[in-house]
């Protein structure tokens, strides 16, 4: 048995939230499959299997929190300094403050321009990522900052390949390769394949949307239903959608018990903003969604872990992202002009 296969047999009660565990498991499984099939089909390209539950719109490591509707532009390109802090101050904000902030973000989303996406197009997102490359069990070790590009298919399907992923830089997964996000079974439009058309069909009343999300969310062991819904919202707000739907997601999040504001948070590009999080003392991880303090546009995300089994007794930064660019393109692999000219 290979080391990869032994790792797959390990228990899943680690520091990682379920979708990150699935990501690393997927990567290992890809390597196992490639080893087994190399002699039979050496030219076959590797693929990325989508996770059962996504976070920030991606089944890989960290998912970018990016809404072009909220940003108010089809194409957003931001500067980078390439660094993010590895520690955080204790947040001090009330749930009431979080509710006010989320409703302000919702208002900003409603004021932005509508971007329509055809079923034959792709949503392109470019992010900067730092993730935990430490061994299990063992302490957190943040890897190098690297770039990930994603093309999400808008075809309602059902599809076996729902998008494509390409990473570059040190600590990237299979750098330079454009990998299909592939499932063993066809995936229809829905929470695991959130197309523009499907998102536009969701209720825009926050109470009705929240009720729908509670039905869709699937908590894992040790996770509350509220945490599962918060994670699901974090997954879905990364997609391009009509302004009214984006606003409804933020207003629905404001109704979750335990949601609070972090007054100063830093994304993977070193940009300071305000963050929204939800505390769940029964779960080992905590996510933050980071927004610009002035424009309320999404900047990125962070997640923290506390796991005594790994010797992590105080909350520790274990991953961070920064959304650098969002666009709608006509084909997988197509890169917006400003990115192509870099």
HELIX and SHEET records of a PDB file:
HELIX    1   1 UNK A    3  UNK A    8  1                                   6    
HELIX    2   2 UNK A   18  UNK A   37  1                                  20    
HELIX    3   3 UNK A   68  UNK A   71  1                                   4    
HELIX    4   4 UNK A   95  UNK A  111  1                                  17    
HELIX    5   5 UNK A  196  UNK A  200  1                                   5    
HELIX    6   6 UNK A  206  UNK A  216  1                                  11    
HELIX    7   7 UNK A  225  UNK A  236  1                                  12    
HELIX    8   8 UNK A  243  UNK A  254  1                                  12    
HELIX    9   9 UNK A  308  UNK A  310  5                                   3    
HELIX   10  10 UNK A  337  UNK A  340  1                                   4    
SHEET    1   A10 UNK A  47  UNK A  49  0                                        
SHEET    2   A10 UNK A 178  UNK A 187  1                                        
SHEET    3   A10 UNK A 159  UNK A 168 -1                                        
SHEET    4   A10 UNK A 146  UNK A 153 -1                                        
SHEET    5   A10 UNK A 122  UNK A 131 -1                                        
SHEET    6   A10 UNK A 312  UNK A 329 -1                                        
SHEET    7   A10 UNK A 298  UNK A 307 -1                                        
SHEET    8   A10 UNK A 285  UNK A 291 -1                                        
SHEET    9   A10 UNK A 272  UNK A 278 -1                                        
SHEET   10   A10 UNK A 259  UNK A 266 -1                                        
END                                                                             
